[in-house]
Amino acid sequence: MPSSAHSFAYIRDLLFSRVAIVLDAEKDYLIESRMQPLLRKYSLEDLDALVVRLRQAAGDDLYMEVVDALTINETYFFRDPDLFETMVKVVLPNLMEARKKQRRLQIWSAACSTGQEPYSLAMKIREQLPELASWRLHLLATDVSTTCLSRAKTGAYRKHEVERGLSEQYLAQHFARNSADYELNEDIRNMVEFRQINLIGDWPDSLAPDLILMRNVLIYFNLETKKKILERARQIMAPDGFLMLGTAETTLNVDLNFERIYPGTYRLKNAGTDAPTGTGNEYRHSRY
């Protein structure tokens, strides 16, 4: 017997209330397929039975399991390579010049999923900006999913995961083969701190990033939620800091306090006259 429309609506509302991700009714097929492992795990007949269990649970771990199952965790190493080049050849050198007296940087990789983004940046830093090894560099990676964070902390990835975005050079230099997995070397793992943060929940007071990577997550929110998140981001980030979004995302018509200086790269409009500007192609021909 097909699950009721009320049950699908309940799951959609649960996802929105917990993480502000919007699923339209047209995506009910996705709910149906993603819930099957949970139905089997708890020996539940259908989605209606799951909703009954959720109503009875009143806040236990089952809520988070549902959110985990429905959260899209698409990620891979060095996703959007040009943006990583902008990070290590334009953004970070600019910040290093501005912070050369303090020798301290905080980078926040928000919605990091299973860790490929922060680990990619850590490898890039180790390779191209080795002087940061003597700085107080805090590379914080966060996600709402405890399941994803648990995986990220291990630094272990399957063959098909390392084949997405990683060159043979990076694989040989930074990974060791461990049974069926490839495991990141400890020195790269130790560069990243993982912590759970819900972007629509509380953010720790210690967050004061010079660079925010909030890539490929805003696309899942409605306009009101995007505005709130970007407002909070500019309130905590360094006044001369940087925000990097995914290639399909923009602050245009969302938060007018940001201006794009490179593809996917933004600064506050009051960041100062010394802010780097250009088309985004200059770094390919720079001296770095």
N, C-alpha and C positions, 0 to 999 in steps of 0.2 A: 504494500500500500504506500503511495507516495507521501512524502512528508508534507505537513501543512504549511501554507503560506505564512502563518503566524510564527512558525519555528524559524523559517528563513529570515523573517523580519527581526526576530529576537537576536539571532546571531549577527546580523548586520548592525543592529543597534549596539550590541555588546562590543563589537570591533571598534565602532566609532567612539563609544564612551571611554574605552580603555586607551586607545592609541590614536584616535581621530582620523583613522583611515576610512575613506568612503568606499563602500561597495554598493553598486546599483543592483536592482533586482535582476537585471540581465546577467549578473555574475553568480546567480544562485547555483548554477552548475558547478562553479568553482568551490562553493561551500560544500556541496554534495560530495565532490571527489576528495577534498582536503580533510573532511571529517571521517572518512572511512577508517583510517587507522585508529582513531579514537573510539569509534564505535566497536571495533574489534577488541581493542584493549580493555574496554569496560563492559564487554558483552552486552552491548545495547543494540536493540533491533533496528532503530532508525533515528533520524534527526529529532523527531518528537520526543523520543525517550531521552536523548541527550539534553534537550532543553529542560525537561522535567528534572533531570539530575543537576543541571546548572542552577535552576531555581532553588533546589534544596541545598546546594553546596554553600551558597551565601558567602562567596569570597575565598574558597579554597583554591588549591593549585590547578584545578580543572579549568578555571577561567583563563589562566595563563597558557595552558596547553592549547586551548581553542585559539587564542590570539597568536601563539607561536605557529600553529598550523596554517593560519590564514595570512600571516605576514609574508610578504614577498621578499625573499632573501637572495635576490639575484646579485652576484658580485663575482669578480675574478681579479687576478693579479694585474696591476698596471692598466686598469680600465681607463680608457681615454688617454693614451700615451702622451699626447701633446700637452695635456693638463699637468702631467707629472713633470714634463720638461719645463713648463712654466714655473712650477713650484721650485725646482732645484736650481734653475738658471736665472730666474727673475725675482720671485717672491721671497724666498729664503735669503738670498744674498742682500736684498733690500732691507729685510728685517735685521740681518746680522750687522749691517752697517749702522743701523739706527740703535742697536742694542750692544754695540761693541764695548761699552763701559760696564754695563750690567752683566753681560755674557749669560743671559738667561732668556729662554724662549719657551712658550707653551703653545702646543698645537693640539687642537681638538678635532678628532675624526668622529663625527656624529653619525649614528645609524651605520655602524661599521660591519654589521652582519657577522660573518665568520672570520673576519680579521684580515682579509686580503689587502684592503686599502691601506691601513696603517703599517702593515708589514712591508708592503711595496715601498711606501715612503721611507721607512726605516732602512731598507736596503739601499735606496737611492742616496739617502743622507750618508750612510756609511761609505758608499762608493765615491760620491762626487763632492761631499762637503765634510771630509774627515775632521776638519778643525772643530766641528761641533761636538766631537767626543770630549773635549775639555770644557764644554759649556754645561750649564744646568738646563738640560733639555728635557721637557716633560711632554711626552707624546701620549695623550690620553685618547683612548678609543672606547666608545660607548654604544650601547644598543638597548632596546627595550626587551629583547629576547634573552632570557638566561640560558636557553639551550644553545643559541648561537655563540654567546660569550664563553660558555664552557668549552665549546669546540675551539674557539679562537685562541684561548689561553694555552691549549695543548700545542699549537703550531703545527699540527699534523694534518696533512691533506692527501686525498686520494690522487691516483695517477691522472684522472680526467680533470681534476681541479688544478694541478700544477701545469698541465698542458695548456690551460687557458691563460695566456698572457705572459708566461714565464719563458725566457730564453734558456737554452742549454747552459749558457754561461752562468746565469743566476742560479739555476738548479744545482749545478755542480759546486758553485761557490758557497751557497748558503743553506743547502739541504743535505740531509743524510737519509738514505733508504732504511726504513724500519718496517720490516714485514711488507704489508700491502700499502703502507703509507710512506709519504715523504715528510720528514720532520725538519722544521726550521732549526738552524743552529741556535744555541742558547744565547749567544751575544745579540742576535737580532730580536729574539723573543723578549729579552730583558729590557729592550729599548721602549717597549710599549706597556702601558698600564691599561687594563680593561676594567670597566665599571658599568653597572646598569644605570641608564638614565632614560626616562621616558620624556620625549621632547615636549609633550603637553603636560608633564608633571613638574615636580620640583627639580631645579638645577642646583648643584652644590655651590656654596658661596665661594669656593676656591677657584671656580672657573673664571679666568681672565685671559682668554686666548689671544695670542698675536695672529694666529691663523686658524680659521675655522673651515674644515672640510665638511660640507653638508650636501653631499652630492647624491643625486638620484633618490631623494626621499621626499622633497617638497611636492613632487608630482602626484603623490598619493593623498594629499590633503586638499580640502576645499580652500577657497580664497581667504575666508576669515581666519582659518588656522594658519595658513601661510603668513598672513600679516602679523599674527601674534608671535609666531616663532621668529620671524626676521626682526621684529621689534625687540624681542628679548636678546637676540644675537647681537644687535648693534649696541645694546645697553651694557653688555658684559665684555665685548671685545675691545682690544686696545684701540684708541682713537685713530692710530695710524696703521691698524692691522688690516688683514685681508680676509675675504670670504670667498670660497670657491664652491660653485654649484655644478651640477651635472650639465651635460651639453643640451639637454631638453628643458632646462630650467632657467629662470630669469627673475630679477627683482623688478623688472619693468612692469608698471601698473600694479605692483604689490607693495613696494616700499621705496619711495622716492628719495630716501636719504642715502641710498647706495648709487654708485655709478660704475659702469663696467669699464675696466681699463684694458682687459684682454678677454678673449673668449673664455667664458666660465669663471672669470676672476673679477672681483668687485672690491671697492673701497668705499669708505664713507666720504661724502662730498666735502667734508671739512678736514680730510686727512692731511691737507697741506699741499703747497705748490710743488714740493719735491717728489710727489707721487709719480711712479713710472707710468707712462702712457704709451699707447701705440696700437698697432693692429693685431699684435699677438704673434707675428711672424719674425720679429726682430731677433728673438733668442736663438733662432736656428742659425743665425750668421754672426752671433756674438763671440766674444773671446772666451767664454766659459766652456 
